[in-house]
């Protein structure tokens, strides 16, 4: 059974006139009659009864009409999906991100993608921190990720901003009411941090700033995500270096204090593999450039 045979059958069924149906299909009437005869032969049934005065569907024709329309609609829908995929208006984009910076970026991006290209699905992979996210993009396991340059070879970046860090301390801590603290003042404090295996840029910054201040931080506990990290601070398990965008997260028992050395601690960017041919990714990157102007 061929699609053109079903199209011919539907046209005749709707017009009940071979001449008008042939005109609608832009084919000659003999060719239309041949398509109907071929379909009837394949099915082993009569679909139409023809006289010199009228065309009438048989019971077999009536039974076939709705399934035939359904098949034609499904084929048309498949064509539209294939064309949309080529144009990048449908598809899946795998996105890795971690930390509060990543959450804030993805919240904005997901909203815009859903509004502008509802056919594109963002497959979100949270708790994928900068280091491992960059490698996942490089290796083709992710299409897009929140990372911190320098990026691996073959990964292009769109720089979003220079991220500032501050200190999260338990409310009631001796430093909680300070207008600012320096890294040296934190030398004797227990730290809450992410696991080194995550490749968290905030952990890297913590270690670097501590080294520049002349001490090795004492890691009291490790947390899996920003909310877990701040919860540990809130119960008094230690202090933590966090990005400035964390201040919108209000957790009981946590206060934020500016860090003297925290300005422009690291670069925040979105990264993708240069040779990724996904049209859906290209559409998402268009939105990224529109809503997140590239920082110098």
N, C-alpha and C positions, 0 to 999 in steps of 0.2 A: 504494500500500500504506500503510495507516494503522497507527499504533501500537496502537490498540485492537483491530484485527483480529489483529495478532500476539499480543497478550495473550490474546485469546479462543482462538486456536489453541493456545497453550502450555497454557492451563487445561484444554482438552479432551484434549490429548495426555497430560497428567499424570494426569488422572482416568480417561480413556477412558469417560466418562459425561457426557452433556450436562446432565443434571439437576444433578449435584454441581458441575460446572464453573460452571454458571449461578449456583448458590448462592455459590460462592467469589468470583465477580465481582460479586455483588449486582445481577444483572440477570435479566430474565425469560428463560426457555429459548427462546422464539421469537426474541427479539432476538439471543441467542447464535447460534442456527442461521443467522440472516440474515447475521451478521458472517462466519461460516465460509464460507457460500455466496459472499459477495462476494469474499472472499480467493481462493477457488478459481477464481472466474470471472476475476479479474485475473491470476492465475498461469497459468491454462489447464490446471490439473491437479486431480485428486481428492486430497484430503488424508486423508480418512477414508472407511472403508466401514462403513455402518450397517445392522444388521439389527434385528429386534425383540428380540433377545437380547443383542447386544454391539456395541461400537464398536471398530474396529481401524484403526490408522494404515496408510496405503498406503506404498509405498517413497518416494514424493514427500514425504509427511508426515514420515517418518523423516529424510529428507535436510534438511528445512527446520528441524527442531526445534532443533538446536544453534545455527545462525545466528540464529534468532529469539530464543533466550535471550541470545545475545551482544548483539544489538541492544537488547533490553530492559535488560540490565545497563548498557550504555553510556549509554542515555538516562537511567537512574536516576542513574548517576555524574555525568552532565552537570548534572542537576538539583541534586545535592548540591553540586557545585562552584559553581554559580551562587548558591545559597543561602549557601554559606560565604563567597563573595566579598562578598555584601551584608552579611554579619555581620562581615566583616573578618578571618575566620580563615584565608583564603588570599589571596594577592596578592603584589605586589612593591613593595618600598620602596627607593628609590635614596638612598644615604647617602654624603655627601662628608665627608672628614676628612683631616687632615694632622698631622704632628708626633707626638711620643711621647705627648702628652696624648690626641690623637685615637685613637691605636692602643690605649691602655689602656682608654678608654671603649668603643670598638667591640668589643673583645675580650669585655668583660663583657656588653654588650648583645646581641651575636650569640649568645652562649651561652644567655642567658635566653629570647630569642625562639625559638631552635631547640627549647628544652625546652617552652615554653608554647604556642607556635603553630607547629608544624612545617610548616604549609601556607604560612607567610609566608616569602618569600625576601628577604633583604637583599642588594641589589646594591651592593657596596662600591666606592667610588671613592677610593682612597688618593691622597696627594699633592695633595689639594684643600684648600688652606690657607684660613684664616679669611676673608680679603677676597673671594677668588673664590668660596668656598663660600657666603657670604652672598648674593652676587649670583646664583649658580646656583639657590638656593632661591627667591629673589624672582622669578626669571624662569621658574620651573617646570621647570628642568633637573634639579633634585634635590628629593627630598621632605623630607629631613632632613640637617642638617650640623652639624659642630662649628664654632662661630663664637665671636667675641668681641664682645659688645655695645659700642656701640649698633648695633642691627640696622637694615637698610633698612626703609622703610615697608611695612607689610603682613606683616612677618615677626615671629612671636611667638617668645619664647625661654624656655627652662628653664635657669636658672642652676645650674651644678654646683658651682663653687668659685672662689675667688680663687687664681690660679696664681702661684707663686713661681719666680723664676729664679735661676740660679747660673752659675758660670764653669767651662767644660771646658777644661783645659790639658793639654799633653803631660806625661806622667810624666817627672820630671827637670827640669821647668821651675822657675825660681826661685820661682814662686808656688805650686807644687804642694803644699807642706807647710804652707802658711799656714792658720790657723784661719778666716780671713776676709780678703777683699780689698775695696777700694772701687773704684768705677768710675774715679776719677781715676788710680789706679795702672795702669790698662789703656790709657792714652792713647797710648803708643808701641808697643803690641802690634799685630801683624797679625791681623785678624779673619777667621774663616770664617763665612759667613752664607748664608741662602737668597736666591734671586733676588727683586728687588723686585716682579716681575710675579706672584709667587705670592700676594701679599697676606698673608704670614706675620706673625702677631701678634708672634712672638718677634723678628723683624727690626725691627718697629716699636718694640718695647720697647728693643732694643739702641740704635737711633738716638735715641730719646727720652732714655734714661739717659745716653748719651754727650753729648748736647746740654746736659743739665742739669749735667754735669761739666765742660763747657767745651771739648769737642773733637769733631772729626768722625772717626769710626772709619775706619781704612784697611782696606778689604775686600781681602784677599789672594786669596781664591777664593770661589766660590759653589757650594753643594751642592744636589742635587735633593731630598734627604730626610734625616731625622735620622741614619740609619746612615751615609750618605755624608758628612754633616757631621762626625760623630764620628771616622770613619776618617781624614779629612783632619787633624783635631786630633791623632790618634794618631801620624801620620807626621811631625808637627812643622811642618805648613804654617801653623799659627796657633792662636789661641784662639777660643772661641765662647761666646756667651751661650745657655744652654739652660734648659728648664724643669726644675724640681726632680724631676719624675717620670722624668727621663732617667737618674737614678742607678742604675736597675735594669739599664741597658744596659751590659754589661761588654765593653769593647773594649780590646785590648792597647794600652798606651801612653797611655791617657786617665785623668786624675785630675779629680775634681770639687772645687771650692772654693766655699763660701758667698759670696754677694755682699752687701755691706752694704746696698745700695739695692734688693735684689731681692725683698723681701717684698711680696706682693699686687701683683705687677707688672701683671697684667691679669685680666679676668674670663673664665672659660671657661663656655660654654653650648652647648646644642643649640638650633638654630633650625629653624622650619618655616613655610611660607606659611599665613597665617591662613585663607584661603579654599580650602585643599586639602581636597577632599571624600573622599579615600581612606580607606575603613574600615580597611584594613590599617595605614595610618599611625596611625590612632586607637588601634588595639590596641598598636602599638609604643610610642606615647607613654604609654599606661597602664603599660607595663612600665618605661619611663624614670622615671616618677614614683614607681614602687614601689621600684626598686633604686637610684635616684640622687636622694635627697631634695633639694628645691630649696634652695639656699643663699640667705641674706639678701642 
